[in-house]
Amino acid sequence: MTFIPIWNTVVRLFIFLIVGLLLYSFREEHKKLFEANQKLKLFNEEKNKFIGIAAHDLRSPLAGIYSFTDLLLNDPKKGISPDVSEIISLIRKMSNNGMIMIKDLLDISKIESGNIDLKMQQNDYITFLKEQIRINQLLAKNKEISIILEHQADKIFACFDRNYLAEVIDNLLTNAIKYSFINSNIIVRVTESENKIILTEVIDSGKGIQVDEQQNLFNYFQKTSTKPTAGEQSTGLGLAIAKKIVTAHKGSIGVKSKTGEGSVFYFTLPLNC
């Protein structure tokens, strides 16, 4: 008759040992994961620091190369032959592409290290957009592209950091120009919603983007199979940076596109700080 109580005691002891071993195993795994996560965090910080230093050190030499080539090409007294002029133009183009990539790398380093210091203020959003469009219109003229701003109100005040948001607008407009055909229009449409949100759409009539490529567009170093219409370069970083900045503004960003029908890149911003 004493067999059953003894058996129950053995079973309970066995279960206790199993639970103890499982808890110990879980604790050890948790410790390993924590240590691995700390190492990964440290590695990521060192990586961002290295990228920032390397990109900063490379920027000045490239800027110097670009400036010197620009002087050579625009000085009529030099008497440069067409062949040499073509080589210098190529050097200038490559140095400019390098400076764009370095700028993007510096932005990534700053964003990933959590150093986005937004100076949020109420600004006239329409006036701000007009300034950014005027800057990008010079680039658009090379392809005979017009940038048209559509808005209902003459003034719309929204809460944003002017410097960082200028980078978002610049990225979206630059992309629209790259992928638009010569002698076409790009529309920047601003809509104010009832829930105190402002929607900005950058609409082009270019080649469009395949549906299966759209979900990864805002990741680092992502490029689509669609090529710029005039062979322009792309780093695959601009949209990822734009997403980080818009998210920091408590907004959202996305794309709607069909192959052969152009693309609509859009983002939202809160009206109030």
Buried (B, 14 or more C-beta within 10 A) or exposed (E): EEEEEEEEEEEEEEEEEEEEEEEEEEEEEEEEEEEEEEEEEEEEEEEBEEBBEBBEEBBEEBBEBBEBBBEBBEEEEEEBEEEEEEEBBEBBBBBBBBBBBBBBBBBBBBBBBEEBEBEBEEBEBBEBBBEBBEEBBEBBEEBEBEBEBEBEEEEBBBBBBEEBBBBBBBBBBBBBBBBBBEEBEBBBBBBBEEEEBBBBBBBBBBBBBEEEBBEEBBEBEBEBEBEBBEEBEBBBBBBBBBBBBBBBBEBBBBBBBEBEEBBBBBBBBBBEE
